[in-house]
Amino acid sequence: MLVRLNQPNESIRYLRSQYSITKELGDLQGQCKATSILALALESLGQPQEALEQLTTFANLADQINDAALQSQAQSSLGTERA
């Protein structure tokens, strides 16, 4: 919500926390959600390299759980087509 309200700085703290919690729980889908939204927040702050790192993590996680919808979303966000 904070990203949509144009408050990406505020959202980053929560998204990093969400990622840590979901990683600790082994929740790969939760990690996907956190990294994809974190990438949006970072991009809106003019941090494209860190955003790209988060999107790459998102794509790798989507591949690990073999979720076609998440894989498609990750590839679309990255602007690439992976083999």
C-alpha atoms as one frame of an Amber mdcrd trajectory, in Angstrom:
protein
   0.000   0.000   0.000   2.797   2.438   0.851   4.310   2.039  -2.622   0.947
   2.967  -4.148   0.728   5.964  -1.833   4.076   7.158  -3.181   5.909   6.323
   0.046   8.458   3.773  -1.165  10.988   4.620   1.561   8.482   3.586   4.205
   7.531   0.401   2.361  11.097  -0.891   2.046  11.430  -1.505   5.765   8.268
  -3.606   5.852   9.108  -5.497   2.679  12.589  -6.417   3.912  11.005  -7.620
   7.145   8.425  -9.652   5.213  11.186 -11.225   3.152  13.178 -12.177   6.267
  10.152 -13.713   7.964   9.042 -15.672   4.890  12.598 -16.887   4.321  12.818
 -18.076   7.914   9.511 -19.906   7.451  10.598 -21.418   4.143   7.695 -19.695
   2.378   8.980 -19.305  -1.187   5.760 -17.741  -2.474   5.936 -15.141   0.297
   9.539 -14.438  -0.643   8.458 -13.972  -4.265   5.838 -11.443  -3.251   8.241
  -9.517  -1.033  11.022  -9.363  -3.627   8.748  -8.330  -6.481   7.191  -5.456
  -4.553  10.549  -4.481  -3.077  11.876  -4.184  -6.629   9.067  -1.746  -7.476
   9.817   0.357  -4.422  13.537   0.446  -5.161  12.954   1.317  -8.798  10.707
   4.209  -7.807  13.547   5.494  -5.603  15.949   5.498  -8.534  17.849   2.389
  -7.445  17.631   0.265 -10.599  20.593  -1.997  -9.807  19.171  -3.069  -6.450
  15.728  -3.411  -8.053  17.243  -5.685 -10.696  18.860  -7.803  -7.972  15.467
  -8.216  -6.278  13.805  -9.146  -9.566  16.516 -11.713 -10.243  15.904 -13.193
  -6.798  12.179 -13.207  -7.551  12.776 -15.053 -10.843  15.022 -17.633  -9.171
  12.470 -18.261  -6.419   9.657 -18.616  -8.971  11.774 -21.174 -10.830  12.424
 -23.103  -7.599   8.734 -23.529  -6.877   7.952 -24.101 -10.567   5.025 -21.671
 -10.535   4.287 -20.714 -14.135   2.298 -17.596 -13.201   5.076 -16.276 -10.957
   7.709 -17.206 -13.539   5.782 -15.258 -16.166   5.435 -12.255 -13.872   9.146
 -12.345 -13.041  10.145 -12.587 -16.690   7.828  -9.759 -17.641   9.274  -7.596
 -14.880  12.817  -8.384 -15.925  11.976  -7.709 -19.551  13.681 -10.905 -20.634
  12.758 -14.328 -21.799  14.602 -17.117 -20.059  15.228 -20.507 -21.611
